[in-house]
Amino acid sequence: MWKMDVTKKVLEAIQRHRSDGCLPNAPISPRSLMYTYGTDEEFWEIVADLEKEFGITFDGDEVMDMGEMTVRSFIELVVKKVEKQKGDQGV
């Protein structure tokens, strides 16, 4: 269940910071590359939101590679980070 919550929060962060010029509520495709929805500047904003939301951290290489990931791959990365963080806290 928590994975769906993480997925929802990731999609909300992408939606909030997207700069693709689509209508504000246009659906985000899990198969699209992250570059479809923004540039490195927007990615840093998305990452900042997610780090604050979940208490996770991204390294610079992950952010620099983010644009070439699909949305689905990025969500999976965030889920793994949250899962690791939960495990580190013994939750």
PDB file of N, CA, C and O in Angstrom:
ATOM      1  N   MET A   1       0.816  -1.197   0.000  1.00  0.00           N
ATOM      2  CA  MET A   1       0.000   0.000   0.000  1.00  0.00           C
ATOM      3  C   MET A   1       0.859   1.261   0.000  1.00  0.00           C
ATOM      4  O   MET A   1       0.555   2.218  -0.712  1.00  0.00           O
ATOM      5  N   TRP A   2       1.931   1.266   0.795  1.00  0.00           N
ATOM      6  CA  TRP A   2       2.766   2.460   0.854  1.00  0.00           C
ATOM      7  C   TRP A   2       3.412   2.755  -0.494  1.00  0.00           C
ATOM      8  O   TRP A   2       3.692   3.912  -0.807  1.00  0.00           O
ATOM      9  N   LYS A   3       3.653   1.708  -1.302  1.00  0.00           N
ATOM     10  CA  LYS A   3       4.265   1.938  -2.616  1.00  0.00           C
ATOM     11  C   LYS A   3       3.344   2.759  -3.512  1.00  0.00           C
ATOM     12  O   LYS A   3       3.813   3.577  -4.302  1.00  0.00           O
ATOM     13  N   MET A   4       2.038   2.544  -3.390  1.00  0.00           N
ATOM     14  CA  MET A   4       1.085   3.356  -4.164  1.00  0.00           C
ATOM     15  C   MET A   4       1.116   4.807  -3.695  1.00  0.00           C
ATOM     16  O   MET A   4       1.000   5.726  -4.506  1.00  0.00           O
ATOM     17  N   ASP A   5       1.272   5.012  -2.397  1.00  0.00           N
ATOM     18  CA  ASP A   5       1.376   6.370  -1.861  1.00  0.00           C
ATOM     19  C   ASP A   5       2.630   7.060  -2.388  1.00  0.00           C
ATOM     20  O   ASP A   5       2.590   8.238  -2.745  1.00  0.00           O
ATOM     21  N   VAL A   6       3.746   6.326  -2.438  1.00  0.00           N
ATOM     22  CA  VAL A   6       4.991   6.882  -2.970  1.00  0.00           C
ATOM     23  C   VAL A   6       4.804   7.232  -4.439  1.00  0.00           C
ATOM     24  O   VAL A   6       5.188   8.316  -4.878  1.00  0.00           O
ATOM     25  N   THR A   7       4.211   6.312  -5.199  1.00  0.00           N
ATOM     26  CA  THR A   7       3.963   6.557  -6.623  1.00  0.00           C
ATOM     27  C   THR A   7       3.133   7.816  -6.813  1.00  0.00           C
ATOM     28  O   THR A   7       3.444   8.647  -7.665  1.00  0.00           O
ATOM     29  N   LYS A   8       2.091   7.957  -6.029  1.00  0.00           N
ATOM     30  CA  LYS A   8       1.223   9.132  -6.124  1.00  0.00           C
ATOM     31  C   LYS A   8       2.001  10.410  -5.829  1.00  0.00           C
ATOM     32  O   LYS A   8       1.843  11.405  -6.537  1.00  0.00           O
ATOM     33  N   LYS A   9       2.837  10.395  -4.798  1.00  0.00           N
ATOM     34  CA  LYS A   9       3.623  11.580  -4.431  1.00  0.00           C
ATOM     35  C   LYS A   9       4.633  11.930  -5.519  1.00  0.00           C
ATOM     36  O   LYS A   9       4.864  13.109  -5.789  1.00  0.00           O
ATOM     37  N   VAL A  10       5.241  10.915  -6.151  1.00  0.00           N
ATOM     38  CA  VAL A  10       6.188  11.169  -7.244  1.00  0.00           C
ATOM     39  C   VAL A  10       5.461  11.826  -8.412  1.00  0.00           C
ATOM     40  O   VAL A  10       5.936  12.818  -8.965  1.00  0.00           O
ATOM     41  N   LEU A  11       4.315  11.276  -8.784  1.00  0.00           N
ATOM     42  CA  LEU A  11       3.545  11.853  -9.894  1.00  0.00           C
ATOM     43  C   LEU A  11       3.091  13.275  -9.569  1.00  0.00           C
ATOM     44  O   LEU A  11       3.081  14.138 -10.447  1.00  0.00           O
ATOM     45  N   GLU A  12       2.720  13.521  -8.328  1.00  0.00           N
ATOM     46  CA  GLU A  12       2.330  14.874  -7.922  1.00  0.00           C
ATOM     47  C   GLU A  12       3.505  15.839  -8.035  1.00  0.00           C
ATOM     48  O   GLU A  12       3.325  16.980  -8.462  1.00  0.00           O
ATOM     49  N   ALA A  13       4.706  15.399  -7.660  1.00  0.00           N
ATOM     50  CA  ALA A  13       5.893  16.254  -7.762  1.00  0.00           C
ATOM     51  C   ALA A  13       6.213  16.558  -9.220  1.00  0.00           C
ATOM     52  O   ALA A  13       6.546  17.694  -9.558  1.00  0.00           O
ATOM     53  N   ILE A  14       6.115  15.552 -10.087  1.00  0.00           N
ATOM     54  CA  ILE A  14       6.343  15.779 -11.520  1.00  0.00           C
ATOM     55  C   ILE A  14       5.308  16.760 -12.045  1.00  0.00           C
ATOM     56  O   ILE A  14       5.645  17.699 -12.766  1.00  0.00           O
ATOM     57  N   GLN A  15       4.059  16.545 -11.690  1.00  0.00           N
ATOM     58  CA  GLN A  15       2.973  17.421 -12.138  1.00  0.00           C
ATOM     59  C   GLN A  15       3.209  18.864 -11.688  1.00  0.00           C
ATOM     60  O   GLN A  15       3.003  19.800 -12.461  1.00  0.00           O
ATOM     61  N   ARG A  16       3.633  19.038 -10.461  1.00  0.00           N
ATOM     62  CA  ARG A  16       3.834  20.365  -9.881  1.00  0.00           C
ATOM     63  C   ARG A  16       4.954  21.135 -10.585  1.00  0.00           C
ATOM     64  O   ARG A  16       4.878  22.356 -10.718  1.00  0.00           O
ATOM     65  N   HIS A  17       5.987  20.429 -11.033  1.00  0.00           N
ATOM     66  CA  HIS A  17       7.168  21.102 -11.581  1.00  0.00           C
ATOM     67  C   HIS A  17       7.334  20.938 -13.090  1.00  0.00           C
ATOM     68  O   HIS A  17       8.312  21.432 -13.652  1.00  0.00           O
ATOM     69  N   ARG A  18       6.424  20.272 -13.743  1.00  0.00           N
ATOM     70  CA  ARG A  18       6.576  20.012 -15.182  1.00  0.00           C
ATOM     71  C   ARG A  18       6.611  21.318 -15.966  1.00  0.00           C
ATOM     72  O   ARG A  18       5.983  22.307 -15.589  1.00  0.00           O
ATOM     73  N   SER A  19       7.358  21.296 -17.060  1.00  0.00           N
ATOM     74  CA  SER A  19       7.489  22.492 -17.892  1.00  0.00           C
ATOM     75  C   SER A  19       7.309  22.155 -19.366  1.00  0.00           C
ATOM     76  O   SER A  19       7.886  22.810 -20.235  1.00  0.00           O
ATOM     77  N   ASP A  20       6.510  21.136 -19.643  1.00  0.00           N
ATOM     78  CA  ASP A  20       6.369  20.661 -21.016  1.00  0.00           C
ATOM     79  C   ASP A  20       5.341  21.433 -21.825  1.00  0.00           C
ATOM     80  O   ASP A  20       5.192  21.176 -23.019  1.00  0.00           O
ATOM     81  N   GLY A  21       4.638  22.358 -21.224  1.00  0.00           N
ATOM     82  CA  GLY A  21       3.678  23.168 -21.966  1.00  0.00           C
ATOM     83  C   GLY A  21       2.332  22.507 -22.197  1.00  0.00           C
ATOM     84  O   GLY A  21       1.472  23.084 -22.862  1.00  0.00           O
ATOM     85  N   CYS A  22       2.130  21.312 -21.663  1.00  0.00           N
ATOM     86  CA  CYS A  22       0.827  20.649 -21.787  1.00  0.00           C
ATOM     87  C   CYS A  22      -0.168  21.295 -20.834  1.00  0.00           C
ATOM     88  O   CYS A  22       0.196  22.085 -19.963  1.00  0.00           O
ATOM     89  N   LEU A  23      -1.401  20.945 -21.019  1.00  0.00           N
ATOM     90  CA  LEU A  23      -2.415  21.398 -20.076  1.00  0.00           C
ATOM     91  C   LEU A  23      -2.023  20.942 -18.676  1.00  0.00           C
ATOM     92  O   LEU A  23      -1.458  19.859 -18.523  1.00  0.00           O
ATOM     93  N   PRO A  24      -2.306  21.734 -17.662  1.00  0.00           N
ATOM     94  CA  PRO A  24      -1.853  21.422 -16.303  1.00  0.00           C
ATOM     95  C   PRO A  24      -2.236  20.033 -15.801  1.00  0.00           C
ATOM     96  O   PRO A  24      -1.480  19.431 -15.038  1.00  0.00           O
ATOM     97  N   ASN A  25      -3.377  19.518 -16.205  1.00  0.00           N
ATOM     98  CA  ASN A  25      -3.807  18.212 -15.705  1.00  0.00           C
ATOM     99  C   ASN A  25      -3.638  17.089 -16.723  1.00  0.00           C
ATOM    100  O   ASN A  25      -4.216  16.015 -16.559  1.00  0.00           O
ATOM    101  N   ALA A  26      -2.850  17.326 -17.774  1.00  0.00           N
ATOM    102  CA  ALA A  26      -2.610  16.273 -18.760  1.00  0.00           C
ATOM    103  C   ALA A  26      -1.932  15.090 -18.065  1.00  0.00           C
ATOM    104  O   ALA A  26      -1.046  15.285 -17.234  1.00  0.00           O
ATOM    105  N   PRO A  27      -2.346  13.864 -18.402  1.00  0.00           N
ATOM    106  CA  PRO A  27      -1.777  12.687 -17.736  1.00  0.00           C
ATOM    107  C   PRO A  27      -0.277  12.546 -17.994  1.00  0.00           C
ATOM    108  O   PRO A  27       0.233  12.953 -19.038  1.00  0.00           O
ATOM    109  N   ILE A  28       0.400  11.970 -17.036  1.00  0.00           N
ATOM    110  CA  ILE A  28       1.830  11.690 -17.143  1.00  0.00           C
ATOM    111  C   ILE A  28       1.967  10.225 -17.526  1.00  0.00           C
ATOM    112  O   ILE A  28       1.459   9.343 -16.834  1.00  0.00           O
ATOM    113  N   SER A  29       2.652   9.973 -18.630  1.00  0.00           N
ATOM    114  CA  SER A  29       2.806   8.602 -19.112  1.00  0.00           C
ATOM    115  C   SER A  29       3.983   7.915 -18.428  1.00  0.00           C
ATOM    116  O   SER A  29       5.081   8.470 -18.394  1.00  0.00           O
ATOM    117  N   PRO A  30       3.774   6.708 -17.879  1.00  0.00           N
ATOM    118  CA  PRO A  30       4.875   5.992 -17.237  1.00  0.00           C
ATOM    119  C   PRO A  30       5.964   5.574 -18.223  1.00  0.00           C
ATOM    120  O   PRO A  30       7.092   5.296 -17.816  1.00  0.00           O
ATOM    121  N   ARG A  31       5.636   5.527 -19.510  1.00  0.00           N
ATOM    122  CA  ARG A  31       6.617   5.114 -20.521  1.00  0.00           C
ATOM    123  C   ARG A  31       7.454   6.274 -21.045  1.00  0.00           C
ATOM    124  O   ARG A  31       8.478   6.058 -21.694  1.00  0.00           O
ATOM    125  N   SER A  32       7.030   7.492 -20.770  1.00  0.00           N
ATOM    126  CA  SER A  32       7.744   8.668 -21.275  1.00  0.00           C
ATOM    127  C   SER A  32       9.053   8.871 -20.527  1.00  0.00           C
ATOM    128  O   SER A  32       9.184   8.524 -19.353  1.00  0.00           O
ATOM    129  N   LEU A  33      10.018   9.443 -21.240  1.00  0.00           N
ATOM    130  CA  LEU A  33      11.252   9.847 -20.581  1.00  0.00           C
ATOM    131  C   LEU A  33      10.965  11.049 -19.699  1.00  0.00           C
ATOM    132  O   LEU A  33      10.096  11.863 -20.011  1.00  0.00           O
ATOM    133  N   MET A  34      11.679  11.157 -18.622  1.00  0.00           N
ATOM    134  CA  MET A  34      11.491  12.289 -17.721  1.00  0.00           C
ATOM    135  C   MET A  34      11.730  13.616 -18.448  1.00  0.00           C
ATOM    136  O   MET A  34      11.101  14.620 -18.114  1.00  0.00           O
ATOM    137  N   TYR A  35      12.634  13.633 -19.442  1.00  0.00           N
ATOM    138  CA  TYR A  35      12.873  14.868 -20.201  1.00  0.00           C
ATOM    139  C   TYR A  35      11.606  15.385 -20.870  1.00  0.00           C
ATOM    140  O   TYR A  35      11.533  16.560 -21.230  1.00  0.00           O
ATOM    141  N   THR A  36      10.610  14.526 -21.041  1.00  0.00           N
ATOM    142  CA  THR A  36       9.335  14.952 -21.610  1.00  0.00           C
ATOM    143  C   THR A  36       8.696  16.023 -20.736  1.00  0.00           C
ATOM    144  O   THR A  36       7.979  16.890 -21.235  1.00  0.00           O
ATOM    145  N   TYR A  37       8.952  15.965 -19.446  1.00  0.00           N
ATOM    146  CA  TYR A  37       8.250  16.824 -18.490  1.00  0.00           C
ATOM    147  C   TYR A  37       9.099  17.942 -17.907  1.00  0.00           C
ATOM    148  O   TYR A  37       8.596  18.748 -17.125  1.00  0.00           O
ATOM    149  N   GLY A  38      10.365  18.008 -18.267  1.00  0.00           N
ATOM    150  CA  GLY A  38      11.164  19.095 -17.727  1.00  0.00           C
ATOM    151  C   GLY A  38      12.635  18.980 -18.071  1.00  0.00           C
ATOM    152  O   GLY A  38      13.061  18.117 -18.839  1.00  0.00           O
ATOM    153  N   THR A  39      13.393  19.881 -17.471  1.00  0.00           N
ATOM    154  CA  THR A  39      14.839  19.948 -17.661  1.00  0.00           C
ATOM    155  C   THR A  39      15.512  19.692 -16.314  1.00  0.00           C
ATOM    156  O   THR A  39      14.846  19.426 -15.313  1.00  0.00           O
ATOM    157  N   ASP A  40      16.823  19.777 -16.306  1.00  0.00           N
ATOM    158  CA  ASP A  40      17.559  19.550 -15.059  1.00  0.00           C
ATOM    159  C   ASP A  40      17.060  20.454 -13.935  1.00  0.00           C
ATOM    160  O   ASP A  40      17.012  20.037 -12.777  1.00  0.00           O
ATOM    161  N   GLU A  41      16.694  21.676 -14.267  1.00  0.00           N
ATOM    162  CA  GLU A  41      16.199  22.607 -13.241  1.00  0.00           C
ATOM    163  C   GLU A  41      14.944  22.056 -12.557  1.00  0.00           C
ATOM    164  O   GLU A  41      14.846  22.060 -11.330  1.00  0.00           O
ATOM    165  N   GLU A  42      13.999  21.587 -13.353  1.00  0.00           N
ATOM    166  CA  GLU A  42      12.778  21.004 -12.782  1.00  0.00           C
ATOM    167  C   GLU A  42      13.084  19.722 -12.011  1.00  0.00           C
ATOM    168  O   GLU A  42      12.455  19.442 -10.990  1.00  0.00           O
ATOM    169  N   PHE A  43      14.051  18.943 -12.499  1.00  0.00           N
ATOM    170  CA  PHE A  43      14.397  17.695 -11.817  1.00  0.00           C
ATOM    171  C   PHE A  43      14.921  17.974 -10.410  1.00  0.00           C
ATOM    172  O   PHE A  43      14.590  17.253  -9.469  1.00  0.00           O
ATOM    173  N   TRP A  44      15.736  19.016 -10.267  1.00  0.00           N
ATOM    174  CA  TRP A  44      16.240  19.370  -8.938  1.00  0.00           C
ATOM    175  C   TRP A  44      15.088  19.753  -8.011  1.00  0.00           C
ATOM    176  O   TRP A  44      15.114  19.439  -6.821  1.00  0.00           O
ATOM    177  N   GLU A  45      14.080  20.430  -8.556  1.00  0.00           N
ATOM    178  CA  GLU A  45      12.912  20.807  -7.751  1.00  0.00           C
ATOM    179  C   GLU A  45      12.101  19.571  -7.351  1.00  0.00           C
ATOM    180  O   GLU A  45      11.637  19.464  -6.216  1.00  0.00           O
ATOM    181  N   ILE A  46      11.937  18.639  -8.297  1.00  0.00           N
ATOM    182  CA  ILE A  46      11.227  17.386  -8.006  1.00  0.00           C
ATOM    183  C   ILE A  46      11.965  16.618  -6.910  1.00  0.00           C
ATOM    184  O   ILE A  46      11.360  16.151  -5.945  1.00  0.00           O
ATOM    185  N   VAL A  47      13.276  16.498  -7.075  1.00  0.00           N
ATOM    186  CA  VAL A  47      14.098  15.777  -6.101  1.00  0.00           C
ATOM    187  C   VAL A  47      14.009  16.437  -4.724  1.00  0.00           C
ATOM    188  O   VAL A  47      13.880  15.745  -3.714  1.00  0.00           O
ATOM    189  N   ALA A  48      14.076  17.761  -4.678  1.00  0.00           N
ATOM    190  CA  ALA A  48      13.987  18.468  -3.391  1.00  0.00           C
ATOM    191  C   ALA A  48      12.662  18.154  -2.697  1.00  0.00           C
ATOM    192  O   ALA A  48      12.630  17.908  -1.491  1.00  0.00           O
ATOM    193  N   ASP A  49      11.576  18.164  -3.461  1.00  0.00           N
ATOM    194  CA  ASP A  49      10.266  17.822  -2.890  1.00  0.00           C
ATOM    195  C   ASP A  49      10.265  16.408  -2.311  1.00  0.00           C
ATOM    196  O   ASP A  49       9.793  16.183  -1.197  1.00  0.00           O
ATOM    197  N   LEU A  50      10.803  15.455  -3.084  1.00  0.00           N
ATOM    198  CA  LEU A  50      10.773  14.052  -2.664  1.00  0.00           C
ATOM    199  C   LEU A  50      11.712  13.792  -1.491  1.00  0.00           C
ATOM    200  O   LEU A  50      11.393  13.002  -0.602  1.00  0.00           O
ATOM    201  N   GLU A  51      12.868  14.453  -1.487  1.00  0.00           N
ATOM    202  CA  GLU A  51      13.783  14.301  -0.353  1.00  0.00           C
ATOM    203  C   GLU A  51      13.123  14.800   0.934  1.00  0.00           C
ATOM    204  O   GLU A  51      13.235  14.173   1.987  1.00  0.00           O
ATOM    205  N   LYS A  52      12.440  15.928   0.830  1.00  0.00           N
ATOM    206  CA  LYS A  52      11.751  16.487   2.000  1.00  0.00           C
ATOM    207  C   LYS A  52      10.580  15.588   2.424  1.00  0.00           C
ATOM    208  O   LYS A  52      10.389  15.322   3.610  1.00  0.00           O
ATOM    209  N   GLU A  53       9.813  15.132   1.451  1.00  0.00           N
ATOM    210  CA  GLU A  53       8.626  14.309   1.726  1.00  0.00           C
ATOM    211  C   GLU A  53       8.971  12.984   2.406  1.00  0.00           C
ATOM    212  O   GLU A  53       8.305  12.568   3.354  1.00  0.00           O
ATOM    213  N   PHE A  54      10.030  12.323   1.903  1.00  0.00           N
ATOM    214  CA  PHE A  54      10.320  10.959   2.345  1.00  0.00           C
ATOM    215  C   PHE A  54      11.586  10.810   3.188  1.00  0.00           C
ATOM    216  O   PHE A  54      11.866   9.721   3.690  1.00  0.00           O
ATOM    217  N   GLY A  55      12.354  11.889   3.349  1.00  0.00           N
ATOM    218  CA  GLY A  55      13.589  11.787   4.121  1.00  0.00           C
ATOM    219  C   GLY A  55      14.646  10.953   3.427  1.00  0.00           C
ATOM    220  O   GLY A  55      15.436  10.267   4.078  1.00  0.00           O
ATOM    221  N   ILE A  56      14.659  11.013   2.095  1.00  0.00           N
ATOM    222  CA  ILE A  56      15.634  10.263   1.296  1.00  0.00           C
ATOM    223  C   ILE A  56      16.597  11.255   0.657  1.00  0.00           C
ATOM    224  O   ILE A  56      16.363  12.463   0.690  1.00  0.00           O
ATOM    225  N   THR A  57      17.684  10.743   0.076  1.00  0.00           N
ATOM    226  CA  THR A  57      18.620  11.608  -0.640  1.00  0.00           C
ATOM    227  C   THR A  57      18.955  10.994  -1.994  1.00  0.00           C
ATOM    228  O   THR A  57      18.998   9.775  -2.162  1.00  0.00           O
ATOM    229  N   PHE A  58      19.186  11.871  -2.935  1.00  0.00           N
ATOM    230  CA  PHE A  58      19.639  11.488  -4.270  1.00  0.00           C
ATOM    231  C   PHE A  58      21.053  12.007  -4.431  1.00  0.00           C
ATOM    232  O   PHE A  58      21.381  13.085  -3.936  1.00  0.00           O
ATOM    233  N   ASP A  59      21.896  11.245  -5.123  1.00  0.00           N
ATOM    234  CA  ASP A  59      23.215  11.794  -5.417  1.00  0.00           C
ATOM    235  C   ASP A  59      23.154  12.541  -6.748  1.00  0.00           C
ATOM    236  O   ASP A  59      22.213  12.373  -7.524  1.00  0.00           O
ATOM    237  N   GLY A  60      24.151  13.351  -6.995  1.00  0.00           N
ATOM    238  CA  GLY A  60      24.168  14.191  -8.195  1.00  0.00           C
ATOM    239  C   GLY A  60      24.067  13.400  -9.485  1.00  0.00           C
ATOM    240  O   GLY A  60      23.409  13.836 -10.430  1.00  0.00           O
ATOM    241  N   ASP A  61      24.717  12.231  -9.536  1.00  0.00           N
ATOM    242  CA  ASP A  61      24.659  11.410 -10.749  1.00  0.00           C
ATOM    243  C   ASP A  61      23.237  10.943 -11.031  1.00  0.00           C
ATOM    244  O   ASP A  61      22.808  10.905 -12.185  1.00  0.00           O
ATOM    245  N   GLU A  62      22.514  10.590  -9.987  1.00  0.00           N
ATOM    246  CA  GLU A  62      21.124  10.152 -10.181  1.00  0.00           C
ATOM    247  C   GLU A  62      20.284  11.277 -10.771  1.00  0.00           C
ATOM    248  O   GLU A  62      19.458  11.047 -11.655  1.00  0.00           O
ATOM    249  N   VAL A  63      20.497  12.481 -10.283  1.00  0.00           N
ATOM    250  CA  VAL A  63      19.728  13.611 -10.804  1.00  0.00           C
ATOM    251  C   VAL A  63      20.144  13.906 -12.241  1.00  0.00           C
ATOM    252  O   VAL A  63      19.298  14.213 -13.081  1.00  0.00           O
ATOM    253  N   MET A  64      21.433  13.815 -12.525  1.00  0.00           N
ATOM    254  CA  MET A  64      21.906  14.092 -13.882  1.00  0.00           C
ATOM    255  C   MET A  64      21.399  13.042 -14.877  1.00  0.00           C
ATOM    256  O   MET A  64      21.207  13.355 -16.052  1.00  0.00           O
ATOM    257  N   ASP A  65      21.183  11.815 -14.427  1.00  0.00           N
ATOM    258  CA  ASP A  65      20.688  10.741 -15.294  1.00  0.00           C
ATOM    259  C   ASP A  65      19.164  10.685 -15.351  1.00  0.00           C
ATOM    260  O   ASP A  65      18.595   9.929 -16.139  1.00  0.00           O
ATOM    261  N   MET A  66      18.519  11.470 -14.532  1.00  0.00           N
ATOM    262  CA  MET A  66      17.068  11.402 -14.383  1.00  0.00           C
ATOM    263  C   MET A  66      16.320  11.621 -15.690  1.00  0.00           C
ATOM    264  O   MET A  66      15.331  10.936 -15.951  1.00  0.00           O
ATOM    265  N   GLY A  67      16.759  12.541 -16.501  1.00  0.00           N
ATOM    266  CA  GLY A  67      16.054  12.863 -17.737  1.00  0.00           C
ATOM    267  C   GLY A  67      15.961  11.703 -18.704  1.00  0.00           C
ATOM    268  O   GLY A  67      15.018  11.616 -19.491  1.00  0.00           O
ATOM    269  N   GLU A  68      16.942  10.808 -18.648  1.00  0.00           N
ATOM    270  CA  GLU A  68      16.962   9.674 -19.561  1.00  0.00           C
ATOM    271  C   GLU A  68      16.198   8.471 -19.017  1.00  0.00           C
ATOM    272  O   GLU A  68      16.058   7.460 -19.706  1.00  0.00           O
ATOM    273  N   MET A  69      15.704   8.575 -17.786  1.00  0.00           N
ATOM    274  CA  MET A  69      14.884   7.502 -17.206  1.00  0.00           C
ATOM    275  C   MET A  69      13.449   7.653 -17.679  1.00  0.00           C
ATOM    276  O   MET A  69      12.990   8.757 -17.973  1.00  0.00           O
ATOM    277  N   THR A  70      12.746   6.530 -17.750  1.00  0.00           N
ATOM    278  CA  THR A  70      11.302   6.637 -17.946  1.00  0.00           C
ATOM    279  C   THR A  70      10.688   7.064 -16.611  1.00  0.00           C
ATOM    280  O   THR A  70      11.311   6.936 -15.556  1.00  0.00           O
ATOM    281  N   VAL A  71       9.483   7.563 -16.677  1.00  0.00           N
ATOM    282  CA  VAL A  71       8.776   7.926 -15.450  1.00  0.00           C
ATOM    283  C   VAL A  71       8.673   6.698 -14.548  1.00  0.00           C
ATOM    284  O   VAL A  71       8.888   6.793 -13.339  1.00  0.00           O
ATOM    285  N   ARG A  72       8.346   5.554 -15.132  1.00  0.00           N
ATOM    286  CA  ARG A  72       8.227   4.309 -14.355  1.00  0.00           C
ATOM    287  C   ARG A  72       9.548   3.975 -13.651  1.00  0.00           C
ATOM    288  O   ARG A  72       9.545   3.608 -12.475  1.00  0.00           O
ATOM    289  N   SER A  73      10.670   4.099 -14.359  1.00  0.00           N
ATOM    290  CA  SER A  73      11.976   3.804 -13.758  1.00  0.00           C
ATOM    291  C   SER A  73      12.292   4.764 -12.620  1.00  0.00           C
ATOM    292  O   SER A  73      12.854   4.368 -11.600  1.00  0.00           O
ATOM    293  N   PHE A  74      11.926   6.029 -12.803  1.00  0.00           N
ATOM    294  CA  PHE A  74      12.162   7.005 -11.745  1.00  0.00           C
ATOM    295  C   PHE A  74      11.321   6.674 -10.512  1.00  0.00           C
ATOM    296  O   PHE A  74      11.807   6.751  -9.384  1.00  0.00           O
ATOM    297  N   ILE A  75      10.078   6.313 -10.729  1.00  0.00           N
ATOM    298  CA  ILE A  75       9.214   5.922  -9.605  1.00  0.00           C
ATOM    299  C   ILE A  75       9.821   4.721  -8.878  1.00  0.00           C
ATOM    300  O   ILE A  75       9.849   4.692  -7.648  1.00  0.00           O
ATOM    301  N   GLU A  76      10.307   3.729  -9.632  1.00  0.00           N
ATOM    302  CA  GLU A  76      10.917   2.545  -9.022  1.00  0.00           C
ATOM    303  C   GLU A  76      12.147   2.920  -8.201  1.00  0.00           C
ATOM    304  O   GLU A  76      12.376   2.354  -7.132  1.00  0.00           O
ATOM    305  N   LEU A  77      12.944   3.879  -8.698  1.00  0.00           N
ATOM    306  CA  LEU A  77      14.113   4.353  -7.958  1.00  0.00           C
ATOM    307  C   LEU A  77      13.687   4.971  -6.628  1.00  0.00           C
ATOM    308  O   LEU A  77      14.280   4.689  -5.586  1.00  0.00           O
ATOM    309  N   VAL A  78      12.664   5.808  -6.672  1.00  0.00           N
ATOM    310  CA  VAL A  78      12.184   6.449  -5.444  1.00  0.00           C
ATOM    311  C   VAL A  78      11.639   5.399  -4.472  1.00  0.00           C
ATOM    312  O   VAL A  78      11.915   5.463  -3.274  1.00  0.00           O
ATOM    313  N   VAL A  79      10.873   4.442  -4.978  1.00  0.00           N
ATOM    314  CA  VAL A  79      10.330   3.382  -4.118  1.00  0.00           C
ATOM    315  C   VAL A  79      11.469   2.625  -3.432  1.00  0.00           C
ATOM    316  O   VAL A  79      11.387   2.338  -2.238  1.00  0.00           O
ATOM    317  N   LYS A  80      12.534   2.300  -4.177  1.00  0.00           N
ATOM    318  CA  LYS A  80      13.679   1.590  -3.584  1.00  0.00           C
ATOM    319  C   LYS A  80      14.343   2.431  -2.500  1.00  0.00           C
ATOM    320  O   LYS A  80      14.729   1.910  -1.454  1.00  0.00           O
ATOM    321  N   LYS A  81      14.475   3.725  -2.751  1.00  0.00           N
ATOM    322  CA  LYS A  81      15.089   4.609  -1.758  1.00  0.00           C
ATOM    323  C   LYS A  81      14.233   4.689  -0.495  1.00  0.00           C
ATOM    324  O   LYS A  81      14.759   4.655   0.618  1.00  0.00           O
ATOM    325  N   VAL A  82      12.934   4.794  -0.666  1.00  0.00           N
ATOM    326  CA  VAL A  82      12.032   4.858   0.486  1.00  0.00           C
ATOM    327  C   VAL A  82      12.071   3.529   1.240  1.00  0.00           C
ATOM    328  O   VAL A  82      12.096   3.506   2.471  1.00  0.00           O
ATOM    329  N   GLU A  83      12.076   2.426   0.494  1.00  0.00           N
ATOM    330  CA  GLU A  83      12.131   1.098   1.111  1.00  0.00           C
ATOM    331  C   GLU A  83      13.409   0.938   1.933  1.00  0.00           C
ATOM    332  O   GLU A  83      13.376   0.426   3.052  1.00  0.00           O
ATOM    333  N   LYS A  84      14.533   1.380   1.368  1.00  0.00           N
ATOM    334  CA  LYS A  84      15.811   1.304   2.085  1.00  0.00           C
ATOM    335  C   LYS A  84      15.771   2.183   3.329  1.00  0.00           C
ATOM    336  O   LYS A  84      16.228   1.777   4.397  1.00  0.00           O
ATOM    337  N   GLN A  85      15.230   3.372   3.190  1.00  0.00           N
ATOM    338  CA  GLN A  85      15.147   4.293   4.321  1.00  0.00           C
ATOM    339  C   GLN A  85      14.263   3.712   5.424  1.00  0.00           C
ATOM    340  O   GLN A  85      14.588   3.824   6.606  1.00  0.00           O
ATOM    341  N   LYS A  86      13.156   3.097   5.042  1.00  0.00           N
ATOM    342  CA  LYS A  86      12.260   2.456   6.021  1.00  0.00           C
ATOM    343  C   LYS A  86      12.996   1.313   6.726  1.00  0.00           C
ATOM    344  O   LYS A  86      12.881   1.146   7.940  1.00  0.00           O
ATOM    345  N   GLY A  87      13.747   0.534   5.955  1.00  0.00           N
ATOM    346  CA  GLY A  87      14.508  -0.574   6.532  1.00  0.00           C
ATOM    347  C   GLY A  87      15.586  -0.086   7.478  1.00  0.00           C
ATOM    348  O   GLY A  87      15.820  -0.688   8.527  1.00  0.00           O
ATOM    349  N   ASP A  88      16.249   1.013   7.108  1.00  0.00           N
ATOM    350  CA  ASP A  88      17.295   1.580   7.958  1.00  0.00           C
ATOM    351  C   ASP A  88      16.725   2.088   9.278  1.00  0.00           C
ATOM    352  O   ASP A  88      17.432   2.141  10.284  1.00  0.00           O
ATOM    353  N   GLN A  89      15.448   2.460   9.272  1.00  0.00           N
ATOM    354  CA  GLN A  89      14.806   2.940  10.495  1.00  0.00           C
ATOM    355  C   GLN A  89      14.175   1.797  11.289  1.00  0.00           C
ATOM    356  O   GLN A  89      13.665   1.999  12.391  1.00  0.00           O
ATOM    357  N   GLY A  90      14.218   0.591  10.711  1.00  0.00           N
ATOM    358  CA  GLY A  90      13.629  -0.558  11.384  1.00  0.00           C
ATOM    359  C   GLY A  90      12.119  -0.560  11.385  1.00  0.00           C
ATOM    360  O   GLY A  90      11.488  -1.134  12.272  1.00  0.00           O
ATOM    361  N   VAL A  91      11.536   0.092  10.376  1.00  0.00           N
ATOM    362  CA  VAL A  91      10.066   0.168  10.280  1.00  0.00           C
ATOM    363  C   VAL A  91       9.554  -1.052   9.561  1.00  0.00           C
ATOM    364  O   VAL A  91       8.346  -1.194   9.370  1.00  0.00           O
TER     365      VAL A  91
END
